[in-house]
Amino acid sequence: MTEKPATADLIAKNGRIYTVDGNRSWASAIAVRSGRIIAIGDEAAVAPHHGAETKVVDLGGRMAMPGIVDVHTHLMMGGQAELFELRFSNLLRRDAILKLVREAAEKTPEGKWVIGAQWGSDLISTLNTEESLKALDAASLGRPVMLRDDTYHNRWVNTAAMKLAGIDKANKDPDQGSFGRDPKTGALTGVMIEAAAGLIERTIVTSGHYSEEMDRAAMARSIATLNSYGVTAVLDAAAMQPVMAALKGLDDRGQLTAWAAAAMPVTEPSFMFGIAGEELFATRESYRSKHVKPDFTKVFLDGVPGARTAAFHEPYTPDPILGCCFRGTTLATVPELVRWVGRCEELGLSVKIHCAGDAAVTQALDAIDVVRSFNGPTALTHHIAHASYIAPGDIKRFAELGVAADLSPFIWYPTSFLEGHKQTMGVERATRFWPNKELLAAGTLMAGGSDWPVIPNPDPWNGMEGLVTRQNPSGDFAGEALWPEQALDIATVIEIFTINSARVMGWDKTIGSLEIGKSADFIVLDRNVMEIASDEIADVNVLETYFEGRLVFERGAGA
Amino acid sequence: MTAARIPVTVLTGFLGSGKTTVLNRLLRQPALDGTLAIINEFGAVGLDHLLVETSQERFALLDNGCICCTVRDDLVATLKDIVARSNAGELPEVKRVLIETTGLADPVPILHTLIVDPDLSPLFAIDGVTVTVDAVNGLPTLASHQEAMKQVAVADRVLITKADIADEKETLRLERRLARLAPTADRMLVAHGDIDAEKILGAGGFHPEGLSADVALWFREAARAADQADAHGHDCDDPQCGHAHHHHHHDHAHDAAQESAHAGIQSYAFVIDEPVEWAAFAQWLEYLTMLKGADLLRMKGLIHLSDDPARPMVVHAVQSIVHPPARLAAWPDDDRRTRIVFIVRDIPRETVERTLARFASIGAGSISRPARQEELA
């Protein structure tokens, strides 16, 4: 006697299903019950699960594969900007911006903020006058206004905003920042440089400008955007309380359509506000839910190469202010990192360490080496983000120490970022960027991430093409390739964006491949990514996204 | 007040082990004049007969100038308050502090507070931890209460109380057990709480001048305890004890490295036969206390420095707390090798050995386990 096979809620058949399961790479049909895969193989394999209630989807011979897992995103910002903020091009000049501000102010209730982005940082001297501030005040209709620039480092705000932040002309400049003052009159202009910008952002956050409902809506919008590209699992790489609250809030309502891991910053990041470190870790159980896993932390170890804030072994090119031999600096010493990693291990937390320069990578590996030497093996996987400039001697250490390479953002090909690096580091060094093939050969666990919204949209197909071709999929920088010897094959790239990212997030038993017992997260594509020309990968469109067997995105279904 | 820091002695011991009796006797001795005693409560044993004055504030002034008080919300506030009052002339000058913990307390957080708190650390210096263990109930208490075992493991002085009414053999077995749990501590038998204050004070070895004899002593003690444990291992009444011996690994030279299966608490020692670079060693020690502090019950070392071979450095750590290292004027005996003793919970000896070699820049071939006590003596 055999048990009667369980009836499937959903059967998808007649597909070319790439499973990312080494034991069975291809299947044509899949059966789902209660969100989990109960059968996969050919039609005969799923047939016993076909019952009266089973919904059947004909894939029409199209390719399907596991949902994409993005190991590095900043989830809520994109949605907030789309839903609640004024968006304008950095090519707009002052008066055009002021016109948009006035229109936005008219629609904004009294007492509420108008927030917008992004003005070109080349406008600073235009905006930094008493007259410009008066014009902004006039356009604001009494609402507090904050406008971000295109570097995200500076703001332009009106008098009402400064008043709310307690800033007047008697205030001294904050550490590592300054208040813009009219060069002629000395009056404040509302331009907020670097740390001064934080004072305004903090005022907005503490004013309760973003309600929990708004946060949830922004998060839902972000997740919907990700679903439209086939992403069904993400790691938020700077999860402050509002991010985790929004994820949990959506999940409690049955509205979270992706698996979400959260990396809580060990110290307050420069671009987000609120509690961090131990105080934040202590809240994590209150945010845990079926699809939300706050089991990661984030350390920012250095900055970015283009701004000469990443830490390198060799000096940057000479600079009038920094001199001949500046190498950048790390924001923590090895012992400080050891303390954090050790503490996180005690708490069962994996650490994601932002390392943009090769010296930061070395330092992070050194610290993890110390922790491994004292603590022995661990089930936790720590991540080095962004694993892009790596000293040759460090390549093999990733695998030796069990450290994952978080490959993000999608700039594995010539970009304006790379052009900036060439200026600060010289062409030869700048183009030794992303030694992915060497990492692979050394047995490194490599995972794919977007770093959205650092890059404007989280389309992983663009990234995947770049990993294969090392050329810019948009057609920019035509004929150029970035270190083409480091190109990877498409099968490896798909693993990087599915099972590997799942493994790095500690979710490889649940997601990342299509196998019996795993979550039925799969996507249907408009072409077979394994067969098309490599310069066509970025053109792949996701037609349907299923999360736990539920259709959560359908192309052309209307937004 | 001058820069001289006020010595603090922590008196701990399991419930009913005789702490308060000891405290009561100590406070009558002239050596403790000017002592601030901080206790849980004016308990059943009572200090009433010593009290000359009580107040609503849970303060009591003793006739020898001692101040007693119970701990308020927290120790930090209490200490700061009393120092302030003493400086203001409202209370007598505080020459010494004696803190009696609750019977179930872990004394380490108290030490930690005194060393780490930015307001307190300049004012106070840890003098040591004294633990009372009851000769009648000590063995069963140690067998069943993790807290009691930890109190002993971190102590500098172990006072075996009620030995006068305990079975002699039982007391001997207790002593052996204590020797294994706290090989670096001094053990003393006391009856009716009678103990000479001088034997308890200055226990911690935080004054370099008092260290020489102490350091040599505890290292020999550690080796001897291990020897005894070997000789008497069959004696152990805990079934796990014999079991642990079966699992003693690989090497016949573990004599001095007595490992106990009791809650994973074990002690072991190292001899290092090459000069030590202080900077590298200090870095290793920082990592050790950072990553393994919770399980590092005690660590004491006498370090032969490469840049100052005539004057050994004394290092001393309790959990994540490293006491300020002190340099001795001279070696306490003819042996000039670096010697380190550990009392740990679940830190494999190999981990210490391996990390010493990697991070303290010590040649692996120079790190050995001490041979027999004869060689150490």
Interface residues (C-beta under 8 A of the other chain):
Chain A: P335 V338 R339 G342 E346 V370 V371 S373 F374 N375 G376
Chain B: Q283 E286 Y287 L288 M290 L291 K292 A294 T351 R354 T355 R358 F359
